[in-house]
Amino acid sequence: MLHLEFMRIAFAVGAVVGVLAPAVGFFLVERRQSLVGDGLGHVAFAGVAAGYLLDISPVLTALAFAVVGALAIEWLRTRGGTAGDQALALVFYTGIALGIVLVSAADRLDVGLFQFLFGSILTVTWSDLWVVLALGLGSLAAIAILYRGLVGAVLDEEGSRVAGVRVGLMNTTVAVLAALTVGISMRIVGILLIAALMVLPVIAAQRVAWSLRSTLGLAMGFGLVSVLAGLTLSYYGDLPPGGTIVLLAAGGSVAALLVGSVARGG
């Protein structure tokens, strides 16, 4: 399997995404905003459609749209007087409706579009790999540097403000990291499934972890194993990589739930 160049690229990209998606998803789940990734995915869909319409890179336009969508959700939640779920719904439905209109205008309801919707990791190129590495490692470095502030803002905004933490900046950082994760993960699991990779490993980790740090570490581990195992299984079983990865992540969540229940019962 690894003697094929496209599989080596796929595993390298998948490893970065498998670690990054749960790392960012950890903060969303702890803030009870598990569906933010799904909403940003629909905004990214509009970005892909805009790229087709304007004849520029769909990846770049998807990243731009996702970042704007993330900032819009955060602004509506904190300054627009809108509850978090309402802000998400507004951006979610606007994104999907705009995407439908732009796809129709571009007349690009084709295989290329479906690769973004459902993932097409086997078509990832070396240039894609370098972009994913740069953005992914940069995002992970930001999480490591700002970890204490990010956790404080997620768990106790008011207490963090009193302690001098720039809560607004921390929340904006999480929003932008979520948007970048969606943008660079589209080719791996697809726009429609990326939220699952951000959330399911965190759910699994919460069932067996003993602290916040262990939850984050285990979530990243579950995500990495899900991606690598999913790619291997999809290669030998001739299965769609995105769906296979997410199904393994879901299976891991169920297994962790059972293990956690047994451990608590004991």
N, C-alpha and C positions, 0 to 999 in steps of 0.2 A: 504493500500500500504506500509506504513512504518513499518508494523509488520514483513515484509520480510527482512531478513538480507542483501541480495544482493541489495535491493533497498536503504537501509540506507547507504551502502557503496557507491553505485552509486551516491546518492545525495551529500555525503561528497566530493567525488572526483570531481564531476561535479561542485560543488560550487567553489572549488579552481581553476579549469580550466576556469570556466566562468568568474572569476575575472582576472586571470593572462593573458589569451590570448588577451583580448582587451587592457590591460595595456601595454603589449609589442607591440601589433599591433599599438598602438597610435604613437609610435616613428617611426615605419616603414611607416605609412600613411603620417605623417608630413614630412618625408624625401622623399616622393614619391617613395617608394619601397614596394608598397602593395603586389606585387607578390613574395616577398622574402619567405614568409611562404610557398607558393605553391612549390617553388623551393626546399626548405629544406625538404618538405614532400617527394619529389621524392628521395632526397638523403637518407632520413630515410628509405624509401622503400628498397633501396640497403642495408642498414644496417640490416634490418629485414631478408632479403635474406641471408646475410653473416652469421647472427646468426644461421639460419637453416643449412647452409652449414657446419659451424664449430661446430655445436651442442652445442652452448652456448646461453645464454639468448638473444632473439631477441630484447628485450627492451634496454638492455645495448649496444648492437652493433648499434642499431638505434640511440641512444643518441650520441654515439661516432661519427658515420658517420655524423649526423646532425651538431655537433659542428665543425668538420673538414670542412664540406661544408660551414658553415657560415663564418668561418675564411678565407676560400679560396675566397669567394665572396668579403669579405672586403679587402683582400690583392690585388685581381685583380682590385678592384675599386680604391684603393688609391695608390698602388705602381706598379701595373702591367701595367699601361697605358691603361686600358680597361674601357670603359664606363660602368656605372652601369647596364644598361639593357643587355649589351653584357656579362658582368661577370655573371649575373644571368642566361642567356641563356646557357652559357658554363657549369656551374655547374648543371643546371636543366637537360639538355639533357644527360650529362655524368652520372648523378645519375640514371635516368630512364633506360638508356641503361645498366648500370652495374647491376641494379636490375634485369632486364630481364635475363641477362646472368647468374647471381648467382642463381636465382630461378630455371632456367632450370638445372643448374649443381646440385642443391640440390634436384631436383625433388619434390618440395613442393608446387605445385600449388593446394592447398587444402583449406579446411574451415579455418584452422588456419591462413593462409596468408590473407584471405578475412576479418578476424576479425580485422587485423591491417589496411587494406585498407579502410574499411568502418566503423570501430568502433564496439566495443562489450563491452559496459560499464557494461552490466549485468554479465560479467565474471570476473570483477575486484575483486581481493582478498584483504584481510587485508594488506598483505605485499605490494601490489601495492599502497594501500591507504597511507601507511606510507612514501613510496618513493615520491609520489605526494605531500604530505604535506610538507616534508622536502625541496624538490626542489622548490615547488611552493611558500611557505612562504619565503624561502631564496631569491628567485627572486624578490618577491614583496618588501622585505626589502631592497634589493639592489636598486630598483627603487626609493623607498622613500628617501634613503640616498643620492643617486646621482642625484636626480631629476633636480636640477638647471643645473648641468653640462651636463646632457643628453639632456635637452631641448635646451641649448645653442649650443651644437654640432649639433643638428638636424636642428635648424633654421638658424644659422649663424656660419659656421665653421671658417671662417677667423676672424670674430670679436671675437669669443670665444678664438681663439689662442692668439690674441693680449691681451685679458683679462687674459691670464694665464691658461685657461682651457686645460687640457690634452685631446685634441679632439680625438687623436688616441685611447686612452684608452676608452673614452666614446663610440666611434663607435664600438670598439671591444666588449664592454660590451653589447650593443644592439644586436649585431650579436649572441653572446653566449646566451643571454636571449631568443632570437627568436628560437635558436636551442633547448634549454632546453624545451621551451614551446611546440614545435612540438613533442619532444620525450615523454613528459609526457601526452600529449593530444591525442596520437594515439588511445588509448583504448576508448576514450570518443566519438569523432566524426569521427575518422579515418584519415589516412594520406591524403586521397584525399580531405577531407573537412576542415581540421584544419585551412588552410589559411582563409577560409570564417569566422570562428569564431574570428580570429585575426583582421579582417578588417571591416566586416559589422557593428558591434556595434560602431566602431569608426566613420564610415560614418554617422550612425544615430545620434550620439552625436554631430557631427560637424554641423548638420542642426539646432539644437536647443540650442546649448551651447552659452555662452556669454564670455568665456575666455578659455585659454589653460587648466587651472586647472579644470574648469567645464567640458571641453571636455573629459579629462581623467576620471574624476569621473563618468560622465554620461555613458561613454563607458563601464566602469567596471560594472555599474548598468545594462545596457542593456544586456551585456554578461551574467551576473548572472541570470537575469530573463529569458533569452532565454534558458539557460541550464536547469534550474529548471522546467520551463513550458514545455520545450520539453520532459524532462524525464517523467513528469506527463502525458502528452498527449500520448506519445508513450506507456506507461504502460496500460492506459485504452483503447487506440485505437489499440493496438497490431501493432504498427508501428516501423520502425527502428529508434532508438534513434538519431543517428548521423544526418541523413537526416532531421528528424523532428526539431532538434535543429537549424540547419542551415536555414531551411525554415522559422522558427519563427524569426530568426535574420534578414533574408531578408525582411520579412514582417514589422518588426520594422523599418528598414531603409526606406522603402517606406512610412510608416506612418509618420516618422520624416521629410522626405522630404516634404510631403504635409503640415504638421503643420508649418514647417519653411517657406514654400512658402506663406501660408495664413498670417502668422505673419508679414512677410516682406511686403506683399501686403497691410496689414492693417496699 
